[in-house]
Amino acid sequence: MSQGLIILAVAMVAFVGSHFLLSHALRRQAIDGFGLVGFRVVYSIVAIVLLLVMFVAYHLSPHGPALWSSNNPAPQIAFAAIGYFAVALFVASLFGNPGLVGANLNGLSTRQPDGVYKITRHPMMFAIAIWCVILVMVEPSARNAISCGGLVVLAVVGARLQDAKNSALSGREWTLWASRTPFWPDLRRVGRLGIVWLVAAVPWLIATWLVTRLTFAPVGVWYFLPDLPY
């Protein structure tokens, strides 16, 4: 294993572990020690530093060899379609999301889930997880497996821990809300995204372009437009 991959793996474990510790296991002690503002500053500094280390290590890691070949239209079409769904989930999660940091949970027990929250109560988390899984499918390198695998764990396990934390903080408010909306995405209800399917077009194009730039390999719609300058 190259030095870059080792650094990337260590940084990813540290990033995921520090997130779980500071957001859950040590959150109360950290807030008591640093105060709420100080806690957020420390949390942000730790996250930013580890993200920078991961970014540098990612680009120091070898691009290949690929774990399997994805140089054909089928996985690229899958990435385009499933990736679009992930972006739509993420866009929808920015509005009315009680799971966001600092969201007011008072009265949440009386709220009936609508829109994306009929699909899952953790649209942002699953948007990240789905995007990472499909990215490894079309760019199956060791560095992608490490970085995306860590983010999938962070998203899915983090969503479960968020349920536990919010239930402890708000009691029946979050518990009743959670009983009305599924944890795992219910794909039978994708029509609940409504107008978001259209709104997601631009961020989806931007996201796939950024992946193309970062990985030096066109993905999604850009795979089918090879003559365009990136």
FIKOLZA-1660 file (N, C-alpha, C; in steps of 0.1 Angstrom, whole numbers, plus 5000, padded with zeros to 4 digits):
% residues 230
   i   px   py   pz ch aa at
   1 5008 4988 5000  A  M  N
   1 5000 5000 5000  A  M CA
   1 5009 5012 5000  A  M  C
   2 5005 5022 4992  A  S  N
   2 5014 5034 4990  A  S CA
   2 5012 5043 5003  A  S  C
   3 5022 5052 5005  A  Q  N
   3 5021 5061 5016  A  Q CA
   3 5009 5069 5016  A  Q  C
   4 5005 5074 5004  A  G  N
   4 4993 5082 5003  A  G CA
   4 4981 5075 5007  A  G  C
   5 4979 5062 5004  A  L  N
   5 4968 5054 5008  A  L CA
   5 4967 5052 5023  A  L  C
   6 4979 5050 5029  A  I  N
   6 4980 5048 5043  A  I CA
   6 4976 5061 5050  A  I  C
   7 4981 5072 5046  A  I  N
   7 4977 5085 5052  A  I CA
   7 4962 5088 5050  A  I  C
   8 4957 5084 5038  A  L  N
   8 4943 5086 5036  A  L CA
   8 4934 5078 5045  A  L  C
   9 4938 5065 5047  A  A  N
   9 4931 5056 5055  A  A CA
   9 4931 5061 5070  A  A  C
  10 4943 5065 5075  A  V  N
  10 4944 5070 5088  A  V CA
  10 4935 5082 5090  A  V  C
  11 4936 5092 5081  A  A  N
  11 4929 5104 5082  A  A CA
  11 4914 5102 5081  A  A  C
  12 4909 5092 5073  A  M  N
  12 4895 5089 5072  A  M CA
  12 4890 5083 5085  A  M  C
  13 4898 5074 5091  A  V  N
  13 4894 5068 5104  A  V CA
  13 4893 5079 5115  A  V  C
  14 4903 5088 5115  A  A  N
  14 4903 5099 5124  A  A CA
  14 4891 5108 5122  A  A  C
  15 4888 5111 5110  A  F  N
  15 4877 5120 5107  A  F CA
  15 4864 5114 5111  A  F  C
  16 4861 5101 5108  A  V  N
  16 4849 5095 5112  A  V CA
  16 4848 5093 5127  A  V  C
  17 4859 5089 5133  A  G  N
  17 4860 5087 5147  A  G CA
  17 4858 5099 5155  A  G  C
  18 4865 5110 5151  A  S  N
  18 4863 5123 5158  A  S CA
  18 4849 5128 5157  A  S  C
  19 4843 5126 5145  A  H  N
  19 4829 5130 5143  A  H CA
  19 4820 5123 5153  A  H  C
  20 4821 5110 5154  A  F  N
  20 4812 5102 5163  A  F CA
  20 4815 5106 5178  A  F  C
  21 4828 5108 5181  A  L  N
  21 4831 5112 5195  A  L CA
  21 4826 5125 5199  A  L  C
  22 4829 5135 5190  A  L  N
  22 4825 5149 5194  A  L CA
  22 4810 5152 5192  A  L  C
  23 4804 5145 5182  A  S  N
  23 4789 5147 5180  A  S CA
  23 4781 5139 5190  A  S  C
  24 4786 5128 5196  A  H  N
  24 4778 5119 5204  A  H CA
  24 4784 5116 5217  A  H  C
  25 4794 5107 5217  A  A  N
  25 4800 5102 5230  A  A CA
  25 4805 5112 5239  A  A  C
  26 4813 5122 5233  A  L  N
  26 4819 5132 5242  A  L CA
  26 4813 5146 5240  A  L  C
  27 4801 5147 5234  A  R  N
  27 4795 5160 5231  A  R CA
  27 4792 5168 5244  A  R  C
  28 4786 5162 5253  A  R  N
  28 4782 5169 5265  A  R CA
  28 4794 5173 5273  A  R  C
  29 4805 5165 5274  A  Q  N
  29 4817 5168 5281  A  Q CA
  29 4824 5180 5274  A  Q  C
  30 4824 5179 5261  A  A  N
  30 4831 5189 5253  A  A CA
  30 4824 5203 5254  A  A  C
  31 4811 5203 5254  A  I  N
  31 4803 5215 5256  A  I CA
  31 4805 5221 5270  A  I  C
  32 4805 5212 5280  A  D  N
  32 4808 5217 5294  A  D CA
  32 4822 5223 5295  A  D  C
  33 4831 5217 5288  A  G  N
  33 4845 5222 5289  A  G CA
  33 4848 5234 5281  A  G  C
  34 4843 5235 5268  A  F  N
  34 4846 5246 5259  A  F CA
  34 4834 5256 5258  A  F  C
  35 4823 5253 5263  A  G  N
  35 4811 5261 5260  A  G CA
  35 4806 5258 5246  A  G  C
  36 4793 5262 5243  A  L  N
  36 4787 5258 5230  A  L CA
  36 4795 5264 5219  A  L  C
  37 4798 5277 5219  A  V  N
  37 4806 5283 5208  A  V CA
  37 4819 5277 5207  A  V  C
  38 4826 5275 5218  A  G  N
  38 4840 5269 5218  A  G CA
  38 4839 5255 5212  A  G  C
  39 4829 5248 5216  A  F  N
  39 4828 5234 5211  A  F CA
  39 4826 5234 5196  A  F  C
  40 4818 5243 5191  A  R  N
  40 4816 5244 5176  A  R CA
  40 4829 5248 5169  A  R  C
  41 4837 5257 5175  A  V  N
  41 4850 5261 5169  A  V CA
  41 4859 5249 5169  A  V  C
  42 4861 5242 5180  A  V  N
  42 4869 5230 5181  A  V CA
  42 4865 5220 5171  A  V  C
  43 4852 5217 5171  A  Y  N
  43 4847 5207 5161  A  Y CA
  43 4850 5211 5147  A  Y  C
  44 4848 5223 5143  A  S  N
  44 4850 5228 5130  A  S CA
  44 4865 5227 5126  A  S  C
  45 4874 5231 5136  A  I  N
  45 4888 5230 5133  A  I CA
  45 4893 5216 5130  A  I  C
  46 4889 5207 5139  A  V  N
  46 4892 5193 5138  A  V CA
  46 4888 5188 5124  A  V  C
  47 4875 5190 5121  A  A  N
  47 4870 5185 5108  A  A CA
  47 4877 5191 5096  A  A  C
  48 4880 5204 5096  A  I  N
  48 4886 5211 5085  A  I CA
  48 4901 5205 5083  A  I  C
  49 4908 5204 5094  A  V  N
  49 4922 5199 5093  A  V CA
  49 4922 5185 5087  A  V  C
  50 4913 5176 5092  A  L  N
  50 4913 5163 5088  A  L CA
  50 4908 5162 5073  A  L  C
  51 4899 5170 5069  A  L  N
  51 4895 5170 5055  A  L CA
  51 4906 5175 5046  A  L  C
  52 4914 5185 5050  A  L  N
  52 4925 5189 5042  A  L CA
  52 4936 5178 5041  A  L  C
  53 4938 5171 5052  A  V  N
  53 4948 5160 5051  A  V CA
  53 4943 5149 5042  A  V  C
  54 4930 5146 5043  A  M  N
  54 4924 5136 5034  A  M CA
  54 4925 5141 5019  A  M  C
  55 4922 5153 5016  A  F  N
  55 4923 5158 5003  A  F CA
  55 4937 5157 4997  A  F  C
  56 4947 5161 5005  A  V  N
  56 4961 5160 5000  A  V CA
  56 4965 5145 4998  A  V  C
  57 4961 5137 5008  A  A  N
  57 4965 5123 5007  A  A CA
  57 4958 5116 4995  A  A  C
  58 4945 5120 4992  A  Y  N
  58 4938 5115 4981  A  Y CA
  58 4946 5117 4968  A  Y  C
  59 4951 5129 4966  A  H  N
  59 4958 5133 4954  A  H CA
  59 4972 5127 4954  A  H  C
  60 4977 5123 4965  A  L  N
  60 4990 5117 4966  A  L CA
  60 4989 5102 4963  A  L  C
  61 4977 5097 4964  A  S  N
  61 4975 5082 4962  A  S CA
  61 4974 5079 4947  A  S  C
  62 4978 5067 4944  A  P  N
  62 4977 5063 4929  A  P CA
  62 4963 5063 4925  A  P  C
  63 4961 5067 4912  A  H  N
  63 4948 5067 4906  A  H CA
  63 4943 5053 4904  A  H  C
  64 4952 5043 4901  A  G  N
  64 4948 5030 4898  A  G CA
  64 4956 5020 4907  A  G  C
  65 4956 5007 4904  A  P  N
  65 4947 5001 4893  A  P CA
  65 4933 5000 4897  A  P  C
  66 4924 5000 4887  A  A  N
  66 4910 4999 4890  A  A CA
  66 4907 4985 4895  A  A  C
  67 4898 4984 4905  A  L  N
  67 4894 4972 4910  A  L CA
  67 4885 4964 4900  A  L  C
  68 4879 4970 4891  A  W  N
  68 4872 4964 4880  A  W CA
  68 4870 4975 4869  A  W  C
  69 4866 4971 4857  A  S  N
  69 4865 4980 4846  A  S CA
  69 4851 4986 4846  A  S  C
  70 4850 5000 4845  A  S  N
  70 4837 5006 4844  A  S CA
  70 4837 5015 4832  A  S  C
  71 4846 5012 4822  A  N  N
  71 4846 5020 4810  A  N CA
  71 4836 5015 4800  A  N  C
  72 4824 5016 4803  A  N  N
  72 4813 5013 4794  A  N CA
  72 4801 5020 4798  A  N  C
  73 4791 5022 4789  A  P  N
  73 4780 5031 4792  A  P CA
  73 4771 5026 4804  A  P  C
  74 4770 5013 4806  A  A  N
  74 4760 5008 4816  A  A CA
  74 4763 5014 4830  A  A  C
  75 4775 5013 4836  A  P  N
  75 4777 5019 4849  A  P CA
  75 4776 5034 4849  A  P  C
  76 4779 5040 4838  A  Q  N
  76 4778 5055 4837  A  Q CA
  76 4764 5060 4837  A  Q  C
  77 4755 5052 4830  A  I  N
  77 4741 5055 4830  A  I CA
  77 4735 5053 4844  A  I  C
  78 4740 5043 4851  A  A  N
  78 4735 5040 4865  A  A CA
  78 4740 5052 4874  A  A  C
  79 4753 5056 4872  A  F  N
  79 4758 5067 4880  A  F CA
  79 4749 5080 4877  A  F  C
  80 4747 5083 4865  A  A  N
  80 4739 5095 4861  A  A CA
  80 4725 5094 4868  A  A  C
  81 4718 5083 4867  A  A  N
  81 4705 5082 4872  A  A CA
  81 4704 5082 4888  A  A  C
  82 4712 5073 4894  A  I  N
  82 4712 5072 4908  A  I CA
  82 4719 5084 4915  A  I  C
  83 4729 5089 4908  A  G  N
  83 4735 5101 4913  A  G CA
  83 4726 5113 4913  A  G  C
  84 4717 5114 4903  A  Y  N
  84 4707 5124 4902  A  Y CA
  84 4697 5123 4914  A  Y  C
  85 4694 5111 4917  A  F  N
  85 4685 5109 4929  A  F CA
  85 4691 5113 4941  A  F  C
  86 4704 5110 4943  A  A  N
  86 4712 5114 4955  A  A CA
  86 4712 5130 4956  A  A  C
  87 4715 5136 4945  A  V  N
  87 4715 5151 4945  A  V CA
  87 4701 5157 4948  A  V  C
  88 4691 5151 4943  A  A  N
  88 4677 5155 4946  A  A CA
  88 4674 5154 4961  A  A  C
  89 4678 5142 4967  A  L  N
  89 4676 5141 4981  A  L CA
  89 4683 5152 4989  A  L  C
  90 4696 5155 4985  A  F  N
  90 4704 5165 4992  A  F CA
  90 4697 5178 4991  A  F  C
  91 4693 5182 4979  A  V  N
  91 4686 5195 4977  A  V CA
  91 4674 5196 4986  A  V  C
  92 4666 5186 4986  A  A  N
  92 4653 5186 4994  A  A CA
  92 4656 5186 5009  A  A  C
  93 4668 5181 5013  A  S  N
  93 4671 5180 5027  A  S CA
  93 4674 5194 5033  A  S  C
  94 4677 5204 5024  A  L  N
  94 4680 5217 5029  A  L CA
  94 4668 5225 5034  A  L  C
  95 4657 5220 5032  A  F  N
  95 4644 5227 5035  A  F CA
  95 4636 5219 5046  A  F  C
  96 4633 5225 5057  A  G  N
  96 4624 5219 5067  A  G CA
  96 4630 5207 5073  A  G  C
  97 4643 5206 5074  A  N  N
  97 4650 5194 5079  A  N CA
  97 4652 5195 5094  A  N  C
  98 4645 5187 5102  A  P  N
  98 4646 5188 5117  A  P CA
  98 4659 5181 5121  A  P  C
  99 4666 5174 5112  A  G  N
  99 4679 5168 5116  A  G CA
  99 4691 5177 5115  A  G  C
 100 4689 5189 5109  A  L  N
 100 4700 5198 5108  A  L CA
 100 4705 5203 5121  A  L  C
 101 4718 5207 5122  A  V  N
 101 4723 5212 5135  A  V CA
 101 4716 5225 5139  A  V  C
 102 4711 5225 5151  A  G  N
 102 4705 5237 5156  A  G CA
 102 4690 5238 5153  A  G  C
 103 4684 5228 5146  A  A  N
 103 4670 5228 5143  A  A CA
 103 4662 5227 5156  A  A  C
 104 4651 5235 5155  A  N  N
 104 4641 5235 5167  A  N CA
 104 4632 5223 5166  A  N  C
 105 4633 5214 5177  A  L  N
 105 4625 5202 5177  A  L CA
 105 4612 5204 5184  A  L  C
 106 4610 5215 5190  A  N  N
 106 4597 5218 5197  A  N CA
 106 4585 5216 5188  A  N  C
 107 4576 5209 5191  A  G  N
 107 4564 5207 5183  A  G CA
 107 4565 5197 5172  A  G  C
 108 4577 5191 5171  A  L  N
 108 4580 5182 5160  A  L CA
 108 4570 5170 5160  A  L  C
 109 4566 5166 5172  A  S  N
 109 4557 5154 5173  A  S CA
 109 4543 5156 5167  A  S  C
 110 4539 5169 5165  A  T  N
 110 4527 5172 5158  A  T CA
 110 4528 5173 5143  A  T  C
 111 4540 5173 5138  A  R  N
 111 4542 5175 5124  A  R CA
 111 4541 5163 5116  A  R  C
 112 4534 5163 5105  A  Q  N
 112 4532 5152 5096  A  Q CA
 112 4543 5153 5085  A  Q  C
 113 4551 5143 5083  A  P  N
 113 4561 5143 5073  A  P CA
 113 4555 5145 5059  A  P  C
 114 4562 5153 5051  A  D  N
 114 4558 5155 5037  A  D CA
 114 4570 5156 5028  A  D  C
 115 4568 5155 5015  A  G  N
 115 4579 5157 5006  A  G CA
 115 4589 5146 5008  A  G  C
 116 4602 5150 5008  A  V  N
 116 4613 5141 5009  A  V CA
 116 4612 5133 5022  A  V  C
 117 4606 5138 5033  A  Y  N
 117 4605 5131 5046  A  Y CA
 117 4595 5120 5045  A  Y  C
 118 4588 5118 5034  A  K  N
 118 4580 5106 5032  A  K CA
 118 4589 5095 5027  A  K  C
 119 4601 5099 5022  A  I  N
 119 4610 5089 5016  A  I CA
 119 4620 5084 5027  A  I  C
 120 4625 5093 5035  A  T  N
 120 4634 5090 5046  A  T CA
 120 4635 5102 5055  A  T  C
 121 4637 5100 5068  A  R  N
 121 4639 5111 5077  A  R CA
 121 4653 5116 5077  A  R  C
 122 4662 5110 5070  A  H  N
 122 4676 5114 5069  A  H CA
 122 4680 5116 5054  A  H  C
 123 4674 5125 5047  A  P  N
 123 4677 5126 5033  A  P CA
 123 4691 5131 5030  A  P  C
 124 4697 5139 5038  A  M  N
 124 4710 5144 5036  A  M CA
 124 4721 5133 5038  A  M  C
 125 4719 5125 5049  A  M  N
 125 4728 5114 5051  A  M CA
 125 4728 5104 5040  A  M  C
 126 4716 5100 5036  A  F  N
 126 4715 5090 5025  A  F CA
 126 4719 5095 5012  A  F  C
 127 4717 5108 5010  A  A  N
 127 4723 5114 4997  A  A CA
 127 4738 5112 4996  A  A  C
 128 4745 5115 5007  A  I  N
 128 4759 5113 5008  A  I CA
 128 4763 5098 5006  A  I  C
 129 4756 5089 5013  A  A  N
 129 4759 5075 5012  A  A CA
 129 4757 5070 4998  A  A  C
 130 4745 5073 4992  A  I  N
 130 4742 5068 4979  A  I CA
 130 4752 5073 4968  A  I  C
 131 4756 5086 4969  A  W  N
 131 4765 5092 4960  A  W CA
 131 4779 5085 4961  A  W  C
 132 4783 5082 4973  A  C  N
 132 4796 5076 4975  A  C CA
 132 4796 5061 4970  A  C  C
 133 4785 5054 4972  A  V  N
 133 4785 5040 4967  A  V CA
 133 4785 5040 4952  A  V  C
 134 4778 5049 4945  A  I  N
 134 4777 5049 4931  A  I CA
 134 4790 5054 4925  A  I  C
 135 4797 5063 4932  A  L  N
 135 4810 5068 4927  A  L CA
 135 4820 5057 4927  A  L  C
 136 4820 5048 4937  A  V  N
 136 4830 5037 4937  A  V CA
 136 4827 5027 4926  A  V  C
 137 4814 5026 4922  A  M  N
 137 4810 5017 4911  A  M CA
 137 4817 5022 4898  A  M  C
 138 4817 5035 4896  A  V  N
 138 4823 5040 4883  A  V CA
 138 4837 5044 4884  A  V  C
 139 4843 5046 4896  A  E  N
 139 4857 5049 4897  A  E CA
 139 4862 5040 4908  A  E  C
 140 4864 5027 4905  A  P  N
 140 4867 5017 4916  A  P CA
 140 4882 5016 4919  A  P  C
 141 4887 5027 4924  A  S  N
 141 4901 5027 4928  A  S CA
 141 4902 5025 4943  A  S  C
 142 4914 5021 4948  A  A  N
 142 4916 5019 4962  A  A CA
 142 4913 5032 4970  A  A  C
 143 4918 5043 4964  A  R  N
 143 4916 5056 4971  A  R CA
 143 4901 5060 4972  A  R  C
 144 4893 5057 4962  A  N  N
 144 4879 5059 4963  A  N CA
 144 4872 5050 4972  A  N  C
 145 4876 5037 4972  A  A  N
 145 4870 5028 4982  A  A CA
 145 4873 5032 4996  A  A  C
 146 4885 5037 4999  A  I  N
 146 4888 5042 5013  A  I CA
 146 4880 5054 5017  A  I  C
 147 4880 5064 5008  A  S  N
 147 4874 5077 5011  A  S CA
 147 4859 5076 5011  A  S  C
 148 4853 5069 5001  A  C  N
 148 4839 5068 5000  A  C CA
 148 4833 5058 5010  A  C  C
 149 4841 5047 5013  A  G  N
 149 4836 5038 5023  A  G CA
 149 4835 5044 5036  A  G  C
 150 4845 5053 5040  A  G  N
 150 4844 5060 5053  A  G CA
 150 4832 5069 5054  A  G  C
 151 4829 5076 5042  A  L  N
 151 4818 5085 5042  A  L CA
 151 4805 5078 5043  A  L  C
 152 4804 5066 5037  A  V  N
 152 4792 5058 5039  A  V CA
 152 4789 5054 5053  A  V  C
 153 4800 5049 5060  A  V  N
 153 4799 5046 5074  A  V CA
 153 4795 5058 5082  A  V  C
 154 4801 5070 5079  A  L  N
 154 4798 5082 5086  A  L CA
 154 4783 5086 5085  A  L  C
 155 4778 5084 5072  A  A  N
 155 4764 5088 5069  A  A CA
 155 4754 5079 5076  A  A  C
 156 4756 5066 5074  A  V  N
 156 4745 5056 5078  A  V CA
 156 4746 5055 5094  A  V  C
 157 4758 5052 5099  A  V  N
 157 4759 5051 5114  A  V CA
 157 4756 5064 5120  A  V  C
 158 4760 5075 5114  A  G  N
 158 4757 5089 5119  A  G CA
 158 4742 5091 5120  A  G  C
 159 4735 5086 5110  A  A  N
 159 4720 5088 5110  A  A CA
 159 4714 5081 5122  A  A  C
 160 4719 5068 5125  A  R  N
 160 4713 5061 5136  A  R CA
 160 4717 5068 5149  A  R  C
 161 4729 5073 5150  A  L  N
 161 4733 5080 5162  A  L CA
 161 4725 5093 5164  A  L  C
 162 4722 5099 5153  A  Q  N
 162 4714 5111 5154  A  Q CA
 162 4700 5109 5159  A  Q  C
 163 4694 5097 5155  A  D  N
 163 4681 5093 5160  A  D CA
 163 4682 5092 5176  A  D  C
 164 4693 5085 5180  A  A  N
 164 4694 5083 5195  A  A CA
 164 4696 5096 5202  A  A  C
 165 4705 5105 5196  A  K  N
 165 4708 5118 5203  A  K CA
 165 4695 5127 5203  A  K  C
 166 4688 5128 5192  A  N  N
 166 4676 5136 5192  A  N CA
 166 4665 5131 5201  A  N  C
 167 4664 5118 5202  A  S  N
 167 4654 5112 5211  A  S CA
 167 4657 5115 5225  A  S  C
 168 4670 5115 5229  A  A  N
 168 4675 5118 5242  A  A CA
 168 4673 5133 5245  A  A  C
 169 4675 5141 5235  A  L  N
 169 4674 5156 5237  A  L CA
 169 4659 5161 5238  A  L  C
 170 4651 5155 5230  A  S  N
 170 4637 5160 5229  A  S CA
 170 4627 5150 5233  A  S  C
 171 4631 5138 5237  A  G  N
 171 4621 5128 5241  A  G CA
 171 4611 5125 5231  A  G  C
 172 4598 5126 5234  A  R  N
 172 4587 5121 5225  A  R CA
 172 4587 5129 5212  A  R  C
 173 4592 5142 5211  A  E  N
 173 4592 5150 5199  A  E CA
 173 4598 5142 5187  A  E  C
 174 4610 5138 5189  A  W  N
 174 4617 5131 5178  A  W CA
 174 4612 5117 5177  A  W  C
 175 4609 5111 5188  A  T  N
 175 4605 5097 5187  A  T CA
 175 4592 5095 5179  A  T  C
 176 4582 5104 5181  A  L  N
 176 4570 5103 5174  A  L CA
 176 4572 5107 5159  A  L  C
 177 4580 5117 5157  A  W  N
 177 4583 5121 5143  A  W CA
 177 4590 5109 5136  A  W  C
 178 4599 5102 5142  A  A  N
 178 4606 5091 5136  A  A CA
 178 4597 5080 5133  A  A  C
 179 4586 5078 5141  A  S  N
 179 4577 5067 5139  A  S CA
 179 4569 5069 5126  A  S  C
 180 4568 5081 5121  A  R  N
 180 4560 5085 5109  A  R CA
 180 4568 5085 5096  A  R  C
 181 4581 5084 5097  A  T  N
 181 4589 5085 5085  A  T CA
 181 4600 5075 5085  A  T  C
 182 4603 5068 5074  A  P  N
 182 4612 5057 5074  A  P CA
 182 4627 5061 5076  A  P  C
 183 4635 5052 5081  A  F  N
 183 4649 5054 5082  A  F CA
 183 4655 5052 5069  A  F  C
 184 4654 5039 5063  A  W  N
 184 4660 5036 5050  A  W CA
 184 4651 5042 5039  A  W  C
 185 4657 5047 5029  A  P  N
 185 4649 5054 5018  A  P CA
 185 4638 5044 5012  A  P  C
 186 4626 5049 5011  A  D  N
 186 4615 5041 5005  A  D CA
 186 4614 5046 4991  A  D  C
 187 4619 5038 4982  A  L  N
 187 4620 5041 4968  A  L CA
 187 4606 5041 4961  A  L  C
 188 4596 5036 4968  A  R  N
 188 4583 5037 4962  A  R CA
 188 4577 5051 4962  A  R  C
 189 4583 5060 4970  A  R  N
 189 4578 5073 4972  A  R CA
 189 4587 5084 4966  A  R  C
 190 4595 5080 4956  A  V  N
 190 4604 5090 4950  A  V CA
 190 4596 5102 4943  A  V  C
 191 4583 5099 4940  A  G  N
 191 4575 5110 4934  A  G CA
 191 4573 5121 4944  A  G  C
 192 4575 5119 4957  A  R  N
 192 4573 5129 4967  A  R CA
 192 4583 5141 4965  A  R  C
 193 4593 5139 4958  A  L  N
 193 4603 5149 4956  A  L CA
 193 4597 5161 4947  A  L  C
 194 4587 5158 4939  A  G  N
 194 4580 5168 4931  A  G CA
 194 4590 5177 4923  A  G  C
 195 4589 5190 4925  A  I  N
 195 4596 5200 4918  A  I CA
 195 4611 5199 4920  A  I  C
 196 4615 5193 4931  A  V  N
 196 4629 5191 4934  A  V CA
 196 4636 5183 4923  A  V  C
 197 4629 5175 4916  A  W  N
 197 4635 5167 4905  A  W CA
 197 4641 5177 4894  A  W  C
 198 4634 5188 4892  A  L  N
 198 4638 5198 4882  A  L CA
 198 4649 5207 4888  A  L  C
 199 4647 5211 4901  A  V  N
 199 4656 5220 4908  A  V CA
 199 4670 5214 4909  A  V  C
 200 4671 5200 4910  A  A  N
 200 4683 5193 4912  A  A CA
 200 4692 5192 4900  A  A  C
 201 4687 5196 4888  A  A  N
 201 4694 5195 4875  A  A CA
 201 4708 5202 4876  A  A  C
 202 4707 5215 4880  A  V  N
 202 4720 5223 4880  A  V CA
 202 4730 5218 4890  A  V  C
 203 4726 5216 4903  A  P  N
 203 4736 5210 4912  A  P CA
 203 4741 5197 4908  A  P  C
 204 4733 5189 4901  A  W  N
 204 4738 5175 4896  A  W CA
 204 4748 5177 4886  A  W  C
 205 4746 5186 4876  A  L  N
 205 4756 5189 4866  A  L CA
 205 4769 5194 4872  A  L  C
 206 4768 5203 4882  A  I  N
 206 4780 5208 4889  A  I CA
 206 4787 5197 4897  A  I  C
 207 4780 5189 4904  A  A  N
 207 4786 5178 4912  A  A CA
 207 4793 5168 4903  A  A  C
 208 4787 5164 4892  A  T  N
 208 4794 5154 4883  A  T CA
 208 4806 5161 4876  A  T  C
 209 4805 5173 4873  A  W  N
 209 4817 5180 4868  A  W CA
 209 4828 5181 4878  A  W  C
 210 4825 5184 4890  A  L  N
 210 4835 5184 4901  A  L CA
 210 4842 5170 4902  A  L  C
 211 4834 5160 4902  A  V  N
 211 4840 5146 4903  A  V CA
 211 4849 5144 4891  A  V  C
 212 4845 5148 4880  A  T  N
 212 4853 5146 4868  A  T CA
 212 4866 5154 4869  A  T  C
 213 4866 5165 4875  A  R  N
 213 4878 5173 4877  A  R CA
 213 4887 5167 4887  A  R  C
 214 4881 5162 4898  A  L  N
 214 4889 5157 4909  A  L CA
 214 4895 5143 4906  A  L  C
 215 4888 5135 4899  A  T  N
 215 4893 5122 4896  A  T CA
 215 4900 5120 4882  A  T  C
 216 4899 5131 4874  A  F  N
 216 4905 5131 4861  A  F CA
 216 4899 5121 4852  A  F  C
 217 4887 5117 4854  A  A  N
 217 4880 5108 4846  A  A CA
 217 4865 5112 4845  A  A  C
 218 4860 5114 4833  A  P  N
 218 4846 5119 4831  A  P CA
 218 4836 5108 4836  A  P  C
 219 4826 5113 4843  A  V  N
 219 4816 5104 4849  A  V CA
 219 4802 5110 4845  A  V  C
 220 4792 5101 4846  A  G  N
 220 4779 5106 4843  A  G CA
 220 4777 5112 4830  A  G  C
 221 4770 5123 4829  A  V  N
 221 4768 5129 4816  A  V CA
 221 4780 5133 4809  A  V  C
 222 4791 5137 4817  A  W  N
 222 4804 5141 4810  A  W CA
 222 4811 5129 4804  A  W  C
 223 4808 5117 4807  A  Y  N
 223 4813 5105 4801  A  Y CA
 223 4809 5105 4786  A  Y  C
 224 4796 5110 4784  A  F  N
 224 4791 5109 4770  A  F CA
 224 4794 5122 4762  A  F  C
 225 4801 5131 4768  A  L  N
 225 4805 5143 4761  A  L CA
 225 4821 5144 4762  A  L  C
 226 4828 5135 4756  A  P  N
 226 4842 5134 4758  A  P CA
 226 4850 5146 4752  A  P  C
 227 4844 5153 4742  A  D  N
 227 4851 5163 4735  A  D CA
 227 4851 5177 4742  A  D  C
 228 4843 5177 4753  A  L  N
 228 4842 5190 4760  A  L CA
 228 4854 5192 4769  A  L  C
 229 4859 5204 4770  A  P  N
 229 4871 5207 4779  A  P CA
 229 4866 5207 4793  A  P  C
 230 4873 5200 4802  A  Y  N
 230 4870 5200 4816  A  Y CA
 230 4880 5209 4824  A  Y  C
% end
